[in-house]
Amino acid sequence: MGFDPHEPEQRNQLNDALKAADISMGELWLRYFSICGSAGEYEVQAYSQGLISLPVFQRDLLAMAANELIDERPPLHAPYSDQLNGSGTNGAGNGSGPTGTAGTLDRHLGDIGKDTSR
């Protein structure tokens, strides 16, 4: 079976997505197999390295498995200052979450423009 013209691009984007989400080939294969993927783990590994070709349906099952795994990962976010240095983890009254963070930001924004030289 020869490579379809879109296969290298699909493979590269799959590999990029897996790397960005820190998903291993083993995790991918297990999810892929659980949704009726028919390629073995070594075949999926060989495909990811561009050594073999897979049919379109199997490649799409790999993409589905990867997307499911990615969706299960917690999203990355940049922390606010009150979420660092042991400020608490329960989110209630410690400044984390929508209400606490808004209060912290309001306090900081309220200080802008004030004369602090006194």
Secondary structure by P-SEA (a helix, b strand, c coil): cccccaaaaaaaaaaaaaaaacccaaaaaaaaaaacccccaaaaaaaaaccccccaaaaaaaaaaaaaaaaaccbbbbbccccccccccccccccccaaaaaaaaaaaaaaccccccc
